[in-house]
Amino acid sequence: MKPPVLHTLGCRLNAYESEAMREMAETAGLANAVIVNTCAVTAEAVRKSQKDIRRLARENPGARIIVTGCAAQTEPERFANMGEVTAVIGNTEKMEPATWNGLTTGDTEPVQVNDIMSVTETAGHLIDGFGRHRAYVQVQNGCDHRCTFCIIPYGRGNSRSVPAGVVVDQIKRLVDRGFHEVVLTGVDLTSWGADLPGAPRLGDLTRRILKLVPDLDRLRISSIDSIEADDALMEALATEPRLMPHLHLSLQAGDDMILKRMKRRHLRDDAIRFCEDARSLRPDITFGADIIAGFPTETEEMFENSLKLVEDCGLTWLHVFPYSPRPGTPAARMPQVDGRAIKTRAAHLRSAGKDAVARHLDAQQGRSVTVLTERADMGRAEDFTEVRFATPQTEGALIRTVITGQTGEHLRGQPLHLFKNTQIPSDPPVRAIGQGR
């Protein structure tokens, strides 16, 4: 019996959920099937999903093609009308074991996509993370905000949180299995807790994890909305060395008018102030950021404000998105920027990002860092900088390392000593394509 093939596009949350689907599909006995977990963040992402479905159908003759994910949720008819597709499954249905049992027995409808806005719970308890040496734990799903460029709330539904006790129990099991690092992930992570009794905040969850799981070596926060960062999270950043000094910020732009037209909840000065405050609390912190180039109505002057934000905020790792209109969003109906200008602006942002990385790498020379090895020749420092080794190291170990040089893209390190070493079960890696929010 040939186990199902998983093909994942988009964000880390999609990749996390693909691992849950793998377990449910295998438990149900689903065989000779290809499961495509789609992304809807841009129109191009949807087109790529269709292109990959056609390719996978050619490469797997006779296999059932099951399509799910955000694009399947928002545009089920598009995929149902493809001759290659056997079944279309919504984002809620894909996380239910009954769905995969029905697909195995054939006792199911070819299209199962219900109203995502009616969902009030998230299935964070289904799996204990994924990854070989760093575990990702879903603590939140959905989004209550309505940014004018974003279709994701209609693919993911409203914000809903995994209770803190469930999260802590997951992480305890992961540490018992030998994981040194856990990454908290979600669609709108800083909204965690708003729907739970007492409305706790992400900082409360962070401090609770660190208190109740003392053997967890490293806790990492994925993408956050800086304007929603709470005092407890900032305090944890300042006082908890096990909370890693790296934050990825959903900034999107650096011009106030564009931010308002995006319907973001912060202004330029808010972003700069947050980075200054965080750096004062944790001087070794690094920031990544999402920035969109060529949002509708963006002038050259407005773009310059976004470009200058790289330096004003001290950003290091940029995810640059050339704007493309997403049907169904308000921004798609706004006056569009010429495509050539968008391409040029994106190139300028990427160049600024490359310069920022070079400055960061230069500043690391001679520093001592602790690296979590992902492969025998590579790992990540506390601030998520990639470190390469000239000689093979133990995978999944924490190694104290002195930085001896850099290549322009990553650091070179010389191991000082093995800090911790644990063998991690070698689960099949999930192949993630593209970038999510």
VOGU-3710 file (C-alpha; in Angstrom, 3 decimals, decimal comma):
1> mkppvlhtlg> 0,000/0,000/0,000  1,513/3,277/-1,136  1,155/5,969/1,569  -0,294/9,359/0,607  2,003/12,005/-0,858  1,798/15,462/0,778  2,547/18,600/-1,232  2,495/21,836/0,754  2,450/25,417/-0,469  2,558/28,573/1,617
11> crlnayesea> 3,175/29,212/5,279  4,545/27,288/8,231  1,032/26,791/9,573  0,130/24,978/6,347  3,201/22,795/6,752  2,230/22,054/10,354  -1,264/21,069/9,276  0,138/18,910/6,469  1,871/16,819/9,093  -1,445/16,411/10,943
21> mremaetagl> -3,129/15,369/7,685  -0,347/12,880/7,000  -0,989/11,196/10,340  -4,788/11,161/9,918  -4,632/9,913/6,317  -2,203/7,114/7,200  -4,260/6,131/10,249  -7,362/5,976/8,052  -5,509/3,750/5,568  -5,725/6,207/2,672
31> anavivntca> -3,507/4,955/-0,145  -2,468/5,980/-3,653  -3,401/9,604/-3,085  -1,726/12,988/-3,463  -2,832/15,651/-0,964  -2,170/19,223/-2,090  -2,334/21,805/0,704  -2,798/25,096/-1,171  -2,044/28,747/-0,437  -4,275/31,735/-1,250
41> vtaeavrksq> -2,126/34,648/-0,066  -1,776/35,994/-3,635  -3,381/35,311/-7,004  -0,026/33,911/-8,107  -0,110/31,434/-5,202  -3,468/30,131/-6,419  -2,165/29,798/-9,985  0,875/27,934/-8,699  -1,391/25,579/-6,776  -3,202/24,712/-10,005
51> kdirrlaren> 0,049/24,295/-11,904  1,437/21,972/-9,213  -1,786/19,902/-9,203  -1,451/19,266/-12,944  2,210/18,321/-12,573  1,544/16,009/-9,618  -1,255/14,293/-11,535  1,165/13,598/-14,409  3,841/12,332/-12,022  1,434/10,084/-10,102
61> pgariivtgc> -0,781/8,387/-12,735  -3,851/6,781/-11,226  -3,502/8,541/-7,876  -6,411/10,381/-6,332  -5,725/14,131/-6,147  -7,152/15,664/-2,958  -6,982/19,452/-2,754  -7,260/21,391/0,498  -5,871/24,533/2,155  -6,706/28,216/1,888
71> aaqteperfa> -7,191/28,365/-1,895  -9,531/25,361/-1,724  -11,462/27,103/1,045  -11,841/30,411/-0,778  -12,287/29,075/-4,338  -13,567/25,475/-4,135  -15,265/25,604/-7,532  -12,010/26,490/-9,284  -10,406/23,270/-8,092  -13,522/21,098/-8,319
81> nmgevtavig> -13,694/21,962/-12,025  -10,176/20,674/-12,672  -10,257/17,283/-14,348  -7,289/16,077/-12,295  -8,973/16,695/-8,928  -10,848/13,946/-7,081  -11,894/15,812/-3,935  -11,813/19,346/-2,490  -11,574/19,654/1,302  -11,983/22,839/3,357
91> ntekmepatw> -9,603/24,095/6,031  -11,834/22,915/8,868  -12,641/19,557/7,324  -8,977/18,758/6,637  -8,274/18,704/10,389  -11,017/16,170/11,191  -10,186/12,423/11,245  -13,702/11,619/9,981  -12,888/13,376/6,714  -9,950/11,078/6,018
101> nglttgdtep> -11,907/7,990/7,065  -14,608/8,976/4,569  -12,073/9,544/1,795  -10,633/6,095/2,457  -13,997/4,291/2,319  -15,405/6,437/-0,492  -18,328/7,451/1,705  -17,956/11,189/1,165  -18,914/14,078/-1,064  -16,325/15,235/-3,646
111> vqvndimsvt> -16,497/18,799/-2,271  -16,486/19,326/1,496  -16,072/23,038/2,220  -18,207/24,590/4,919  -18,503/28,135/6,299  -15,119/28,844/7,898  -16,545/31,854/9,750  -18,715/29,551/11,863  -15,699/27,740/13,327  -14,972/28,614/16,971
121> etaghlidgf> -12,175/26,184/17,878  -8,791/25,278/16,425  -7,319/21,799/16,356  -3,956/22,538/17,910  -4,054/19,315/19,926  -3,886/17,017/16,905  -0,122/16,646/16,633  2,892/17,282/18,811  4,686/19,636/16,462  6,760/18,752/13,432
131> grhrayvqvq> 10,313/19,121/12,274  13,400/17,064/12,975  15,199/19,248/15,507  12,999/22,322/15,930  9,310/21,801/16,674  6,511/24,104/15,495  3,423/24,251/17,685  0,186/25,806/16,468  -1,362/27,927/19,211  -3,727/30,094/17,146
141> ngcdhrctfc> -5,605/30,094/13,855  -7,656/32,608/11,886  -7,698/36,406/11,952  -10,226/39,030/13,082  -8,592/41,845/11,104  -9,452/42,800/7,552  -6,358/44,241/5,882  -7,362/45,426/2,436  -4,796/43,277/0,586  -5,439/40,026/2,462
151> iipygrgnsr> -7,760/37,126/1,639  -6,520/34,906/4,478  -9,364/35,572/6,988  -11,746/34,097/4,416  -9,562/31,012/4,157  -8,835/30,652/7,859  -11,870/32,155/9,586  -11,949/34,295/12,697  -9,235/34,173/15,343  -9,354/31,247/17,750
161> svpagvvvdq> -6,826/30,086/20,295  -5,532/26,797/21,651  -5,898/26,866/25,471  -2,652/27,427/27,366  -2,879/24,100/29,203  -3,066/22,202/25,916  -0,059/24,129/24,582  2,002/23,463/27,707  1,193/19,747/27,617  2,239/19,583/23,945
171> ikrlvdrgfh> 5,535/21,267/24,661  6,260/18,996/27,618  5,833/15,991/25,333  8,114/17,558/22,738  10,834/18,172/25,329  10,462/14,591/26,557  11,040/13,459/22,964  14,319/15,395/22,879  13,464/18,658/21,129  15,566/21,610/22,286
181> evvltgvdlt> 13,582/24,365/20,589  9,880/25,082/20,093  8,407/27,750/17,813  4,926/29,107/18,533  3,034/29,649/15,312  -0,343/30,955/14,144  -2,033/33,159/11,554  -2,263/36,209/13,849  -0,171/35,130/16,803  -0,502/38,291/18,900
191> swgadlpgap> -4,283/37,840/18,984  -3,822/34,612/20,973  -6,054/34,449/24,018  -8,658/37,066/23,120  -11,311/34,355/22,767  -10,303/32,449/25,911  -11,691/32,989/29,450  -10,019/36,010/31,035  -8,585/37,098/27,665  -4,914/36,234/28,376
201> rlgdltrril> -2,238/37,613/26,076  0,634/36,047/24,143  3,062/37,245/26,807  1,103/35,355/29,448  1,329/32,178/27,365  5,043/32,692/26,806  5,800/33,143/30,500  3,615/30,177/31,429  5,461/27,899/29,005  8,857/28,971/30,297
211> klvpdldrlr> 7,763/28,528/33,914  6,025/25,172/33,538  8,485/23,592/31,097  11,841/24,362/32,750  13,675/21,777/30,617  12,797/23,589/27,372  16,063/25,129/26,189  14,745/27,572/23,578  11,368/29,113/22,859  10,880/31,092/19,684
221> issidsiead> 8,025/33,357/18,585  7,106/33,416/14,895  5,547/36,365/13,040  3,804/38,967/15,225  1,896/42,206/14,788  4,134/44,622/16,698  1,310/46,984/17,639  -0,352/44,112/19,540  2,724/43,037/21,515  1,725/43,120/25,185
231> dalmealate> 3,724/44,186/28,240  4,166/40,618/29,471  5,720/39,602/26,152  8,140/42,525/26,307  9,014/41,665/29,904  9,693/38,066/28,912  11,920/39,301/26,097  13,918/41,345/28,614  14,184/38,759/31,395  13,970/35,283/29,845
241> prlmphlhls> 17,199/34,147/28,145  15,401/31,039/26,890  13,111/33,261/24,781  15,107/33,711/21,596  16,125/37,259/20,524  14,474/37,189/17,116  11,083/38,532/16,048  9,518/38,585/12,612  7,269/41,622/12,251  4,229/42,025/10,030
251> lqagddmilk> 5,010/45,614/9,034  3,965/45,599/5,331  4,864/49,266/4,646  6,636/52,303/6,070  4,377/55,103/4,864  1,449/56,265/7,005  -0,963/56,814/4,119  -0,258/53,390/2,651  -0,617/51,792/6,078  -4,021/53,445/6,452
261> rmkrrhlrdd> -5,085/52,269/2,994  -3,910/48,797/3,912  -6,094/49,092/7,035  -3,156/48,247/9,248  -3,333/49,055/12,944  0,003/50,825/13,296  1,774/53,845/11,837  5,396/54,278/10,833  6,458/55,753/14,172  4,784/52,890/16,024
271> airfcedars> 6,995/50,388/14,214  10,152/52,386/14,869  9,251/52,855/18,540  8,580/49,135/18,985  11,961/48,185/17,539  13,722/50,760/19,707  11,923/49,538/22,825  12,609/45,877/22,076  16,267/46,584/21,384  16,601/48,511/24,646
281> lrpditfgad> 15,219/45,478/26,481  17,240/42,913/24,496  20,251/44,503/22,764  21,109/41,344/20,794  17,667/41,077/19,172  17,269/40,842/15,397  14,156/41,645/13,389  12,708/40,184/10,260  9,825/41,881/8,481  7,276/41,488/5,712
291> iiagfptete> 7,164/44,481/3,357  4,965/44,883/0,278  6,375/46,776/-2,704  4,008/48,680/-4,985  0,785/48,627/-2,998  -2,007/50,443/-4,896  -1,615/54,277/-4,934  1,988/54,028/-3,662  4,079/56,924/-5,013  7,863/57,008/-5,181
301> emfenslklv> 7,918/59,206/-2,071  5,724/56,731/-0,217  7,950/53,873/-1,300  11,027/55,724/-0,043  9,431/55,745/3,417  9,181/51,954/3,268  12,752/51,690/2,035  14,023/53,906/4,856  12,159/51,786/7,384  14,796/49,073/6,944
311> edcgltwlhv> 17,402/51,345/8,504  15,086/53,238/10,860  13,859/50,016/12,468  17,178/48,198/12,167  15,641/45,316/10,206  17,830/42,394/9,154  15,763/39,685/7,465  13,312/40,970/4,849  10,496/39,098/3,169  9,720/41,306/0,169
321> fpysprpgtp> 6,394/40,831/-1,607  5,816/42,572/-4,956  2,149/43,528/-4,759  -0,239/41,621/-6,998  -4,005/42,175/-6,855  -5,909/39,455/-5,047  -9,474/39,172/-6,397  -12,011/39,603/-3,624  -9,964/42,121/-1,642  -10,584/45,898/-1,445
331> aarmpqvdgr> -7,021/46,652/-2,573  -7,675/44,921/-5,903  -10,200/47,663/-6,684  -7,797/50,523/-5,869  -5,691/52,339/-8,521  -2,828/49,973/-9,311  0,892/50,774/-9,588  2,624/50,012/-12,888  4,080/46,503/-12,857  7,541/47,679/-13,911
341> aiktraahlr> 7,650/50,115/-10,994  6,598/47,351/-8,603  9,408/45,127/-9,864  11,964/47,924/-9,488  10,821/48,798/-5,973  10,926/45,166/-4,891  14,492/44,938/-6,212  15,483/48,037/-4,202  13,990/46,552/-1,048  15,781/43,252/-1,591
351> sagkdavarh> 19,045/45,116/-2,131  18,512/47,004/1,141  17,794/43,688/2,827  20,975/42,173/1,441  22,973/45,127/2,788  21,297/44,746/6,188  22,233/41,062/6,335  25,841/41,914/5,410  26,043/44,474/8,234  24,628/41,972/10,679
361> ldaqqgrsvt> 27,029/39,226/9,656  30,009/41,568/9,878  29,066/42,454/13,452  29,110/38,798/14,558  32,844/38,218/13,994  34,439/36,769/17,156  31,154/36,404/19,040  30,285/33,251/20,953  26,812/31,847/20,203  24,873/28,661/20,886
371> vlteradmgr> 23,881/26,878/17,671  21,079/24,364/17,305  22,299/22,070/14,535  19,793/21,260/11,801  22,252/19,326/9,646  25,746/18,035/10,247  27,194/21,182/8,663  24,592/23,834/9,598  22,544/25,250/12,442  20,921/28,416/13,763
381> aedftevrfa> 22,163/30,806/16,422  19,837/32,331/19,007  18,937/35,205/16,654  18,175/32,696/13,841  21,344/33,524/11,892  22,543/30,539/9,870  25,922/29,164/10,981  27,952/26,704/8,885  30,614/24,295/10,182  33,675/23,046/8,316
391> tpqtegalir> 33,546/19,661/10,072  30,461/17,488/10,685  28,602/18,031/13,955  25,935/16,038/15,771  22,489/16,821/14,372  19,918/18,136/16,828  22,535/19,282/19,328  23,149/22,617/21,035  26,763/23,566/20,404  28,618/26,537/21,828
401> tvitgqtgeh> 30,345/28,120/18,851  32,720/31,002/18,139  32,067/32,910/14,910  35,164/32,899/12,701  33,897/34,515/9,504  31,025/34,987/7,078  30,217/34,464/3,421  27,726/37,278/2,842  24,822/34,890/3,348  25,699/32,964/6,498
411> lrgqplhlfk> 28,265/32,748/9,296  31,162/30,343/9,708  31,624/28,859/13,152  34,152/26,856/15,131  32,590/24,585/17,790  33,823/25,164/21,333  31,948/22,354/23,051  28,793/20,294/22,869  26,277/21,937/25,170  23,465/19,427/24,769
421> ntqipsdppv> 22,929/16,435/22,546  19,711/14,510/22,069  18,750/12,124/19,334  15,477/13,176/17,689  13,261/10,697/15,835  13,786/11,198/12,108  10,325/12,051/10,818  9,891/12,730/7,089  10,400/16,462/6,505  7,478/18,477/5,162
431> raigqgr> 8,255/20,260/1,903  7,090/23,873/2,182  7,091/26,137/-0,864  6,952/29,943/-0,797  6,382/32,271/2,115  3,339/32,852/4,263  2,354/35,691/6,413
//
